[in-house]
Amino acid sequence: MEDARERLKETVVVSPIDGMILEKDVEKGQIITSGISSVTGGTKLCVVADLTRTFIMALVDETDIGKVTEGQKARITADAHQDKTFEGRVDRVYPKGQESDKITVFKVKVEITGENRRLLKTMMTANVDLILESKKDVLIIPDEAVKFDEKDKKSYVQVLEGGKPVKRPVKTGLSNGFDTEITEGLKEKETVVLRASSQSEQHTLP
């Protein structure tokens, strides 16, 4: 009787952590093997995840990994929620790189810190922007509008004055890879030329 009670007690499987079942690999009535008695390590019953914290594994090119540090702020977007932005911070920078498409990249573990983090599900595709520095209320123009004069070693733009492009030196600040901050040389509402050609595009500063 004691042996039967002990065996009955062992039929209840308790998870070592609180969480949600992500995978269930067995069905009721299925015969399983013990991890103690089987050389194969036993039968996997399920996968349980603690969803109180949410992380994203990002891959960063080796040319940029030197700019990434633990605690750095991050901004995350997901294809499933294109109208939302998620806040995060770098939790860990892995010390060993790996090859991806013949390029060396490093894993960066980013924790989602915003209250809406539960909208992100396991295995979703996400884009991570790591914030090196930020400024508010600055004047920006597209990167392609900024040129560099090799002779004078200065940056400049083409500004429309009287319907004609005029070269004007400028001082630049931060860049996000798409737009560049202009700290001196331009004012709001001025129009800059993006490409100097017969089909030049114009961009009016907001």
N, C-alpha and C positions, 0 to 999 in steps of 0.2 A: 504493500500500500504506500509506504514512504517513497519507494522508488517510482511508483506511478505518479505521485504528487510532484516529485522533483522533475520528472519528464514533462508533466503538464505545465509546470511553471516555465520551463524552457521553450515552450511553444509561443510565448509572448516575446516579440522582438522589439526592443526599445532602442530608439535612436540616441546616439551620444550627444546630439545637439538639438536645440529647437530650430525648426525651419520648415521649409516647404518641399514636398516631393517633386523633383524635376523629372525623374525617370523611375519607372516600375518595371523590373525585369522578370518577375515571376507572377504566376496566377495561383489562385486558391486550389489546393489539392496537388500542386506540383511537388515532386520529390526533389529536395535540395541536399547538398553535401556541406558538411561542417568545415570551417576553415582550420580547425584543429586536427581533424582526422584525415583530411584530403591533402594530397601533395600539390594539387592544383590551386590551393588557396581558398576553396569553397565557392559557393554560388553567390553571385552578387544579387541582392534583393532589390535595392533601389538606390537612388542618388538623392540625398537631402542637402539643401542649401540654406544657409543663413542669409536671408534677404534684408536684414536690418541695415546692412552696409552694401553699397553697390560700387563695383569697380569696372574700369575699362582697361584692357591691355592695348596700348598704342605702340606702333612701331615708328621710331625716329631715325632718320638718316644719320650716318656717322658724322657728316659735316655739320650737323646741328646739335648733336647730343651734348657738346660742351657747354651749350647755353641752358641746358635743362638741369634744374636742381630740385631737391625734395622740398615740398611746401609751396612750390610755385603754383600760381593760379592758372586755371584752365577753363576754356569755354567749349562746351560739347553740343553738337547738333546730331540728330538722327534722322534717317530717311523716313521713319515711321511717324515722326512728329516734326515736320518741316517748319511749323509755325512756332516752335518752342526752342528755347536755349537753356541748357543745363549748366550750372556752375560746378566746378570741381577743383581739386588740387592734386599735385603730384605726390603720390605716397611712396613710390620707390623707383629708382633708376637701376636697372639690372646691369651688373658689371661686365657681362660677357655679351658680345655681339653675335649675330647670326646672319647668314646669307639669305637674301630674298630677291629673286630675279637678278642675280649676279651683283647685288648691291648690299653692302654691310649695313645692317640696321640694329638698333638696340631696343629692347622692350622697356616700356615706361608704364608703370601701374598708376592709374589715375582714379581717385575716389570721387564719386559724385556726392556733392555736399548739399545741394538744394533740396527743398521739400518735395519737389516733383520728381525725384529720382526713381520712384516706384513705377513711373511710366515706362522706364527702360526695362526690357526683358532680356533674358539670357540668349546669347547668340545674335543679338541685333547688330547691324552695321552702324557705326557711329564715326563722326569726324571730330577730331580733337585739335583745338587751337591752344597752344601754350603761350601764355601772355608774358612777354619779357618786360614790357613797359607800356604804360597807357597814359593818354592825355585826353582831356575833354575840351570841346569847343575850339577846335583847331581848323585851319584852312588847309584843305587837301585837294590834290589833283591826281589824275591817273599817272602811273609811273611812266608810261610811254611819252608823256608830254615833257618830261624832264630830260634834258640833254646835258652832255658834259663837254666842255671846251678843253681839248688836250693842250692847246697853246697857253691859255690863261689859267688852266687848272681850276676852273670854276663851273658851277652848274648854271644852266640858263633855260629859259622857255621862250617860245614864240608867242607874243601877245598881239592881238588884232588892234591896231590903232588906225582909224580912218579907213578901215577896210583892208589894210595891208599888214602882214605879219612883221613884227619888230622884235629883234632879239633883246632880251632883258635878263640880266643876271639875277639869280635868286639864291637864297639860303634855304637848305632843306633840313628837316628834322627826322621824325620817325617814319618808318615805312612798314606796311603790313604785307608787302609783296604784290599789292595791287594798286594802292594809293600811297602818295608821299605827302608828308606835311611840309608846307611852305611857311617858314618863319619870317622871311623878309623878301620883298621884291614884288609881291602881288597883293591885290585887294579884292574884296568880294565884288561880284558882278562883272569882273573883267573876263574876257574871252581868250582862251589859250588854244593854240593849234596843236593837235595831237600828232599828226604826221605831215611832214613837209613834202607834199607831192601835189600833182594836178588835181587829186581827189582828197584834199586835206579835210580832216574832220575837225570840227570846232567843239570846244567844251566850255560852257559858261559856268563860272564858279558860283555855287549857291550862296 
